[in-house]
């Protein structure tokens, strides 16, 4: 990149970002739809016109930004596409039908949301991957919840709350390692700092799950509908105990390989192929059927509309809508990053960081704004993290406060923005719009509020009276970058 190019003024940078936010606001108010493809294209075109005409930004630099953004997106979008391939394989293998069949009978509706949050948090703590948790336990829990008559938005909110909790506190999470490495602190010191707001937020999420679950007592569930679901599943899939155990092999593979830090993309492909093999050998499908399902989505007509709604899903092509949002959003973010728009905005914020309260609150807002503008939680960690770290040192505040602020801002916002990478992923896998599940994703919006309260009151804002994060931090941070897993 040409380091001598003219960086955009604050006025131009603000106009570009405000146009993006304004366009999204107008779209949501007028249409109520989260289909932001054309909004992203128009916003990118507006930014390019402003930068090239008023700032004389070379097109080569803009193209570099697009390439940078798509490079960030590629592995994540490939994972999303292959999850689309994996889901029909799991359905045909009986993995998801078996989990739904036995889950409906075992889990009480009144504790379903609580169980969902706990299961997903434990899964992500162990594997370090919120995406893998959503694609495995999350998909099955969505089906169980539908069978129990639970609002899909509530189920999705509980899944994401649990997954994000585990992702923020797992030592093998990529965002944990990236945040600690960016601020050059020990991974476990970072987790301890993050826990100060994350654990209270998690308690509130569990309390919300208990409260919402009270609405779903056994007396409210239509037993005839549940019986129809059970009989329909058993009529079209082999869900006897021995075959149900065999059908769980693809899911067990994902968990085991994730724990062994195996490549996420390869893990999903292996699980999909094993599921396809089980479907052919034990469920009686032909290879040509499986190839069609894995490309276009699983299709079945059981005569029961509820079963068909649960199982007619997945496929490579079904993910292309969300993949295109990911590429467009990260391409737009790459333009803003490489042309200096983000640097201009973040540098202007330094003037209001004269004390700990203002520093932390400004850091949080910058992290959120970066994720809003770039659609990438990773960029939301890297740029604000390096921009503000000197402010913490100047005020004598421990760097673990800076590293946790990265987790409490953009990372929490990421699953809630319809155009952001996390929201694109979760909505694509769980089949629920971010606008629908956002109110029930309690952890993601309570943790930033708690963190802001700490900043205002000074609670857990630790001063640097020793160097617990210092001497070992350089070595630990270097190791941390290499130890991350796919999100």
C-alpha positions as CSV (number, residue, x, y, z in Angstrom):
1,X,0.0,0.0,0.0
2,X,1.2,3.5,-0.8
3,X,2.0,5.1,2.6
4,X,2.1,8.6,1.0
5,X,-1.5,8.8,-0.1
6,X,-3.6,11.6,1.3
7,X,-5.7,10.4,4.2
8,X,-9.3,11.5,4.2
9,X,-10.4,14.4,6.3
10,X,-12.6,13.9,9.4
11,X,-15.6,15.5,7.5
12,X,-15.3,13.1,4.6
13,X,-14.9,10.1,6.9
14,X,-17.9,11.1,8.9
15,X,-20.1,11.6,5.8
16,X,-19.1,8.1,4.5
17,X,-20.0,6.3,7.8
18,X,-23.1,8.4,8.4
19,X,-24.3,7.5,4.9
20,X,-24.0,3.8,5.7
21,X,-25.8,4.1,9.0
22,X,-28.5,6.4,7.5
23,X,-29.1,4.0,4.6
24,X,-29.5,1.1,7.0
25,X,-31.9,3.1,9.2
26,X,-34.0,4.2,6.2
27,X,-34.2,0.6,4.9
28,X,-35.2,-0.9,8.2
29,X,-37.9,1.8,8.8
30,X,-39.4,1.7,5.3
31,X,-39.1,-2.1,4.6
32,X,-38.4,-3.7,8.0
33,X,-36.2,-6.2,6.1
34,X,-32.6,-7.2,7.0
35,X,-31.8,-7.7,3.2
36,X,-28.8,-5.3,3.2
37,X,-27.1,-6.4,0.0
38,X,-28.0,-3.4,-2.1
39,X,-27.6,-1.0,0.8
40,X,-24.0,-2.2,1.2
41,X,-23.3,-1.8,-2.5
42,X,-24.8,1.7,-2.6
43,X,-22.8,2.7,0.5
44,X,-19.6,1.3,-1.0
45,X,-20.2,3.2,-4.2
46,X,-20.9,6.4,-2.3
47,X,-17.6,6.0,-0.4
48,X,-15.6,5.3,-3.5
49,X,-17.1,8.4,-5.3
50,X,-16.4,10.7,-2.3
51,X,-12.8,9.4,-1.8
52,X,-11.9,9.5,-5.5
53,X,-13.4,12.9,-6.3
54,X,-12.8,14.9,-3.1
55,X,-9.7,13.1,-1.7
56,X,-8.1,12.0,-4.9
57,X,-7.7,8.4,-3.5
58,X,-6.3,6.1,-6.2
59,X,-8.5,3.3,-7.4
60,X,-5.6,0.9,-6.9
61,X,-5.8,1.6,-3.1
62,X,-9.6,1.0,-3.2
63,X,-9.1,-2.2,-5.0
64,X,-6.5,-3.3,-2.5
65,X,-9.1,-2.6,0.3
66,X,-11.6,-4.8,-1.5
67,X,-9.1,-7.6,-1.9
68,X,-8.1,-7.2,1.8
69,X,-11.8,-7.5,2.9
70,X,-12.5,-10.5,0.7
71,X,-9.4,-12.2,1.9
72,X,-10.6,-11.8,5.5
73,X,-14.0,-13.2,4.5
74,X,-12.9,-16.2,2.4
75,X,-12.2,-18.8,5.1
76,X,-15.2,-17.8,7.2
77,X,-17.5,-17.9,4.1
78,X,-16.1,-21.3,3.1
79,X,-16.9,-22.6,6.5
80,X,-20.4,-21.2,6.2
81,X,-20.9,-22.9,2.8
82,X,-19.7,-26.3,4.0
83,X,-21.9,-26.1,7.0
84,X,-24.7,-25.7,4.5
85,X,-23.4,-28.9,3.0
86,X,-23.1,-30.6,6.4
87,X,-26.6,-29.9,7.7
88,X,-28.5,-32.0,5.0
89,X,-26.0,-34.8,5.6
90,X,-26.7,-34.8,9.3
91,X,-30.5,-34.8,8.6
92,X,-30.3,-37.7,6.2
93,X,-27.9,-39.6,8.5
94,X,-30.5,-39.3,11.3
95,X,-28.3,-37.1,13.5
96,X,-30.7,-34.2,13.8
97,X,-33.9,-36.3,13.7
98,X,-32.5,-38.5,16.5
99,X,-31.6,-35.5,18.6
100,X,-35.0,-34.0,18.1
101,X,-36.8,-37.3,18.7
102,X,-35.1,-38.0,22.1
103,X,-34.7,-34.3,23.1
104,X,-38.4,-33.7,22.9
105,X,-39.0,-36.6,25.2
106,X,-36.2,-35.8,27.7
107,X,-36.1,-32.0,28.0
108,X,-39.0,-30.3,29.8
109,X,-40.3,-27.2,28.0
110,X,-40.0,-25.1,31.2
111,X,-36.3,-25.7,31.4
112,X,-35.5,-25.9,27.7
113,X,-34.1,-22.4,27.3
114,X,-32.0,-22.7,30.4
115,X,-30.7,-26.1,29.2
116,X,-29.9,-24.6,25.8
117,X,-27.9,-21.8,27.3
118,X,-25.9,-24.1,29.6
119,X,-25.3,-26.7,26.9
120,X,-24.0,-24.2,24.4
121,X,-21.8,-22.4,26.9
122,X,-20.2,-25.6,28.0
123,X,-19.7,-26.7,24.4
124,X,-18.0,-23.4,23.5
125,X,-15.9,-23.3,26.6
126,X,-14.5,-26.8,25.7
127,X,-14.0,-26.2,22.0
128,X,-13.4,-22.4,21.8
129,X,-15.7,-22.1,18.8
130,X,-19.1,-20.3,18.9
131,X,-19.6,-21.1,15.2
132,X,-19.0,-24.8,15.7
133,X,-21.4,-24.8,18.7
134,X,-24.2,-23.1,16.7
135,X,-23.7,-25.5,13.8
136,X,-23.8,-28.7,16.0
137,X,-25.8,-28.3,19.2
138,X,-27.5,-25.1,17.9
139,X,-29.1,-26.7,14.9
140,X,-30.4,-29.7,16.9
141,X,-31.7,-27.4,19.7
142,X,-33.6,-25.3,17.2
143,X,-35.4,-28.4,16.1
144,X,-36.1,-29.6,19.7
145,X,-37.4,-26.1,20.5
146,X,-39.8,-26.1,17.6
147,X,-41.1,-29.5,18.6
148,X,-41.7,-28.2,22.1
149,X,-43.5,-25.1,20.8
150,X,-40.8,-22.6,21.8
151,X,-40.4,-19.4,19.8
152,X,-37.4,-19.9,17.5
153,X,-36.2,-16.4,18.2
154,X,-36.0,-17.3,21.9
155,X,-34.1,-20.5,21.2
156,X,-31.7,-18.7,18.9
157,X,-31.1,-16.1,21.5
158,X,-30.3,-18.7,24.2
159,X,-28.0,-20.5,21.8
160,X,-26.0,-17.4,20.9
161,X,-25.9,-16.2,24.5
162,X,-24.4,-19.5,25.6
163,X,-22.0,-19.7,22.7
164,X,-20.7,-16.1,23.1
165,X,-20.2,-16.7,26.9
166,X,-18.0,-19.7,26.2
167,X,-16.2,-18.0,23.3
168,X,-15.3,-15.0,25.6
169,X,-13.9,-17.2,28.4
170,X,-12.3,-20.1,26.6
171,X,-8.5,-20.0,26.4
172,X,-8.6,-21.6,23.0
173,X,-11.0,-19.1,21.5
174,X,-9.6,-17.1,18.6
175,X,-11.1,-13.8,19.8
176,X,-9.7,-14.3,23.3
177,X,-6.2,-14.9,21.9
178,X,-6.4,-12.1,19.4
179,X,-7.6,-9.6,22.0
180,X,-4.9,-10.6,24.5
181,X,-2.2,-10.6,21.8
182,X,-3.3,-7.2,20.5
183,X,-2.9,-5.6,23.9
184,X,0.1,-7.8,24.8
185,X,-1.3,-9.4,28.0
186,X,-1.3,-12.9,29.3
187,X,-4.3,-14.9,28.0
188,X,-5.5,-16.1,31.5
189,X,-5.1,-12.6,32.9
190,X,-7.2,-11.4,30.0
191,X,-9.9,-14.0,30.7
192,X,-10.0,-13.0,34.4
193,X,-10.6,-9.4,33.4
194,X,-13.2,-10.3,30.8
195,X,-15.1,-12.4,33.4
196,X,-15.8,-9.4,35.6
197,X,-18.6,-8.2,33.2
198,X,-19.2,-11.5,31.3
199,X,-20.2,-13.6,34.3
200,X,-22.9,-11.1,35.6
201,X,-24.2,-10.9,32.0
202,X,-24.3,-14.7,31.8
203,X,-26.3,-14.8,35.1
204,X,-28.8,-12.3,33.7
205,X,-29.0,-14.5,30.5
206,X,-29.7,-17.6,32.6
207,X,-32.3,-15.6,34.7
208,X,-34.0,-14.5,31.4
209,X,-34.0,-18.2,30.2
210,X,-35.7,-19.3,33.4
211,X,-38.2,-16.5,33.3
212,X,-39.1,-17.1,29.6
213,X,-39.2,-20.9,30.2
214,X,-41.9,-20.4,32.8
215,X,-44.2,-19.6,30.0
216,X,-43.9,-23.0,28.6
217,X,-45.2,-25.5,31.1
218,X,-46.2,-28.9,30.0
219,X,-49.9,-28.0,30.1
220,X,-49.3,-25.5,27.3
221,X,-47.8,-28.1,24.9
222,X,-50.1,-29.9,22.5
223,X,-49.4,-33.5,23.3
224,X,-51.1,-34.6,20.1
225,X,-48.7,-32.4,18.1
226,X,-45.7,-33.9,19.9
227,X,-47.0,-37.4,19.4
228,X,-47.4,-36.6,15.7
229,X,-43.8,-35.3,15.5
230,X,-42.5,-38.4,17.2
231,X,-44.4,-40.8,15.0
232,X,-43.5,-38.9,11.9
233,X,-39.8,-38.9,12.7
234,X,-39.8,-42.6,13.6
235,X,-41.7,-43.5,10.4
236,X,-39.1,-41.8,8.1
237,X,-35.9,-42.3,10.0
238,X,-34.3,-45.1,11.9
239,X,-34.3,-43.7,15.4
240,X,-34.0,-46.9,17.4
241,X,-31.4,-46.5,20.2
242,X,-28.6,-48.4,18.4
243,X,-29.0,-46.4,15.2
244,X,-29.5,-43.2,17.0
245,X,-26.0,-43.7,18.6
246,X,-24.5,-44.4,15.2
247,X,-26.2,-41.3,13.8
248,X,-24.4,-39.1,16.5
249,X,-21.0,-40.0,15.1
250,X,-20.8,-36.9,12.8
251,X,-21.5,-34.6,15.7
252,X,-19.1,-36.4,18.0
253,X,-16.4,-36.1,15.3
254,X,-16.9,-32.3,15.2
255,X,-16.5,-32.0,19.0
256,X,-13.4,-34.3,19.2
257,X,-11.6,-32.7,16.3
258,X,-12.4,-29.2,17.6
259,X,-11.0,-30.2,21.0
260,X,-7.8,-31.4,19.2
261,X,-7.6,-28.0,17.4
262,X,-8.1,-29.6,14.0
263,X,-8.7,-27.3,11.1
264,X,-12.3,-26.1,11.3
265,X,-12.9,-26.3,7.5
266,X,-11.5,-29.8,7.3
267,X,-13.5,-30.8,10.3
268,X,-16.8,-29.7,8.7
269,X,-16.0,-31.5,5.5
270,X,-15.1,-34.7,7.3
271,X,-18.3,-34.6,9.3
272,X,-20.4,-34.0,6.2
273,X,-18.8,-36.9,4.4
274,X,-19.2,-39.3,7.4
275,X,-22.8,-38.2,7.7
276,X,-23.3,-38.9,4.0
277,X,-21.8,-42.4,4.4
278,X,-24.1,-43.2,7.4
279,X,-27.2,-41.9,5.4
280,X,-26.3,-44.2,2.5
281,X,-25.4,-47.3,4.6
282,X,-28.0,-47.1,7.5
283,X,-30.8,-44.8,6.2
284,X,-31.1,-46.2,2.7
285,X,-30.2,-43.1,0.6
286,X,-28.5,-43.2,-2.8
287,X,-25.3,-41.3,-3.5
288,X,-27.2,-39.2,-6.1
289,X,-29.8,-38.3,-3.6
290,X,-27.2,-37.1,-1.1
291,X,-25.3,-35.0,-3.7
292,X,-28.6,-33.2,-4.5
293,X,-29.5,-32.7,-0.8
294,X,-26.0,-31.4,0.1
295,X,-26.2,-28.9,-2.8
296,X,-29.8,-27.8,-2.8
297,X,-30.9,-28.7,0.7
298,X,-32.7,-31.7,2.3
299,X,-36.2,-32.3,1.0
300,X,-38.9,-34.5,2.5
301,X,-42.7,-34.7,2.4
302,X,-43.9,-36.5,5.5
303,X,-47.4,-35.3,5.4
304,X,-46.7,-33.4,8.7
305,X,-46.1,-29.7,8.0
306,X,-44.2,-29.2,11.3
307,X,-41.7,-32.0,10.5
308,X,-41.2,-30.8,7.0
309,X,-40.5,-27.3,8.3
310,X,-37.9,-28.7,10.7
311,X,-36.1,-30.8,8.2
312,X,-36.4,-29.1,4.8
313,X,-33.3,-27.0,5.1
314,X,-29.6,-26.7,4.5
315,X,-27.6,-27.1,1.3
316,X,-24.8,-25.2,-0.2
317,X,-27.1,-23.0,-2.3
318,X,-29.1,-21.9,0.8
319,X,-26.0,-20.3,2.2
320,X,-25.1,-18.1,-0.8
321,X,-27.5,-15.3,0.3
322,X,-25.6,-14.9,3.6
323,X,-22.2,-15.6,2.0
324,X,-22.8,-12.6,-0.4
325,X,-23.6,-10.4,2.6
326,X,-20.3,-11.5,4.2
327,X,-18.3,-10.6,1.1
328,X,-20.0,-7.3,0.5
329,X,-19.7,-6.2,4.2
330,X,-16.1,-7.1,4.5
331,X,-15.2,-5.6,1.1
332,X,-16.8,-2.3,2.3
333,X,-14.8,-2.6,5.6
334,X,-11.6,-3.2,3.7
335,X,-12.1,0.0,1.6
336,X,-12.6,2.0,4.8
337,X,-9.5,0.4,6.5
338,X,-7.1,0.7,3.6
339,X,-8.1,4.2,2.5
340,X,-7.6,5.6,6.0
341,X,-11.2,6.4,6.9
342,X,-11.1,4.3,10.1
343,X,-7.8,5.7,11.2
344,X,-9.1,9.3,10.7
345,X,-12.2,8.5,12.8
346,X,-10.3,6.7,15.6
347,X,-7.5,9.3,15.8
348,X,-10.0,12.1,16.2
349,X,-11.4,10.2,19.2
350,X,-8.1,10.4,21.1
351,X,-8.8,14.0,22.2
352,X,-11.6,12.9,24.5
353,X,-9.5,10.2,26.4
354,X,-8.0,12.4,29.2
355,X,-9.3,10.1,32.0
356,X,-10.1,6.5,32.6
357,X,-13.9,6.8,32.2
358,X,-13.7,8.7,28.9
359,X,-10.9,6.4,27.6
360,X,-12.8,3.2,28.2
361,X,-16.1,4.5,27.0
362,X,-14.5,6.0,23.9
363,X,-12.7,2.7,23.3
364,X,-16.0,0.8,23.5
365,X,-17.7,3.2,21.1
366,X,-14.8,3.0,18.7
367,X,-14.9,-0.8,18.8
368,X,-18.6,-0.9,18.1
369,X,-18.3,1.7,15.3
370,X,-15.5,-0.3,13.7
371,X,-17.6,-3.4,13.6
372,X,-20.6,-1.4,12.3
373,X,-18.4,0.0,9.5
374,X,-16.4,-3.1,8.6
375,X,-18.8,-6.0,9.5
376,X,-15.7,-7.7,11.0
377,X,-15.2,-8.4,14.8
378,X,-11.5,-9.1,14.0
379,X,-11.0,-5.6,12.6
380,X,-12.9,-4.3,15.6
381,X,-10.3,-5.9,17.8
382,X,-7.2,-5.0,15.9
383,X,-7.6,-1.3,15.0
384,X,-9.1,0.1,18.2
385,X,-6.9,-2.2,20.2
386,X,-3.7,-0.7,18.9
387,X,-5.0,2.8,18.6
388,X,-6.0,3.2,22.3
389,X,-3.4,1.0,24.1
390,X,-1.1,4.0,24.6
391,X,-3.9,5.8,26.4
392,X,-4.1,3.1,29.0
393,X,-0.3,3.2,29.5
394,X,-0.3,7.0,29.9
395,X,-3.0,6.8,32.6
396,X,-1.4,3.9,34.4
397,X,-4.3,1.5,33.7
398,X,-3.6,-2.2,33.4
399,X,-3.7,-3.4,29.8
400,X,-6.1,-6.2,30.8
401,X,-8.7,-3.5,31.1
402,X,-7.9,-2.5,27.4
403,X,-8.1,-6.1,26.2
404,X,-11.4,-6.8,27.9
405,X,-12.9,-3.6,26.5
406,X,-12.3,-5.1,23.0
407,X,-14.4,-8.2,24.0
408,X,-17.1,-6.1,25.6
409,X,-17.7,-3.8,22.6
410,X,-17.4,-5.1,19.0
411,X,-17.4,-8.8,19.9
412,X,-20.8,-8.4,21.7
413,X,-22.3,-6.3,19.0
414,X,-21.2,-8.5,16.1
415,X,-24.0,-11.2,16.5
416,X,-26.7,-8.4,16.6
417,X,-25.9,-6.4,13.4
418,X,-27.7,-7.9,10.4
419,X,-24.7,-7.2,8.1
420,X,-21.9,-8.2,10.4
421,X,-20.0,-11.5,10.0
422,X,-21.3,-13.1,13.2
423,X,-24.9,-12.2,12.6
424,X,-24.7,-13.4,9.0
425,X,-23.3,-16.7,10.2
426,X,-25.8,-17.3,13.1
427,X,-28.8,-16.2,11.1
428,X,-27.8,-18.5,8.2
429,X,-27.2,-21.5,10.4
430,X,-30.1,-21.1,12.8
431,X,-32.6,-19.7,10.3
432,X,-33.7,-16.8,12.4
433,X,-33.1,-13.1,11.6
434,X,-30.8,-11.0,13.9
435,X,-33.7,-8.5,14.3
436,X,-35.8,-11.4,15.7
437,X,-33.3,-13.0,18.0
438,X,-31.6,-9.8,19.2
439,X,-34.0,-9.1,22.2
440,X,-33.4,-12.6,23.5
441,X,-29.6,-12.6,23.1
442,X,-29.4,-11.2,26.6
443,X,-25.7,-11.7,27.2
444,X,-24.7,-9.7,24.1
445,X,-26.4,-6.5,25.1
446,X,-26.1,-6.7,28.9
447,X,-22.3,-7.1,29.0
448,X,-21.6,-3.8,27.3
449,X,-24.0,-2.1,29.7
450,X,-22.2,-3.6,32.7
451,X,-18.8,-2.7,31.2
452,X,-19.9,0.9,30.7
453,X,-21.1,1.0,34.3
454,X,-17.7,-0.2,35.5
455,X,-16.0,2.5,33.4
456,X,-18.2,5.3,34.9
457,X,-17.9,4.1,38.5
458,X,-14.3,3.0,38.3
459,X,-15.1,-0.5,39.5
460,X,-12.6,-3.1,38.2
461,X,-10.5,-0.4,36.5
462,X,-7.2,-1.6,37.9
463,X,-4.2,0.7,38.1
464,X,-0.7,-0.5,37.1
465,X,1.0,-0.8,40.5
466,X,2.9,-3.9,39.5
467,X,3.6,-5.8,36.3
468,X,1.7,-9.0,36.4
469,X,0.8,-8.7,32.7
470,X,4.2,-7.3,31.6
471,X,7.3,-9.5,31.7
472,X,5.6,-12.6,30.5
473,X,3.1,-10.8,28.2
474,X,5.4,-10.4,25.2
475,X,6.1,-14.1,25.1
476,X,2.6,-15.1,25.9
477,X,1.1,-12.7,23.4
478,X,3.3,-14.2,20.6
479,X,2.2,-17.7,21.6
480,X,-1.4,-16.6,21.8
481,X,-1.6,-15.5,18.2
482,X,-0.6,-19.1,17.1
483,X,-2.9,-20.8,19.5
484,X,-6.2,-19.4,18.3
485,X,-8.9,-21.7,16.8
486,X,-11.6,-20.9,14.2
487,X,-14.4,-18.9,15.7
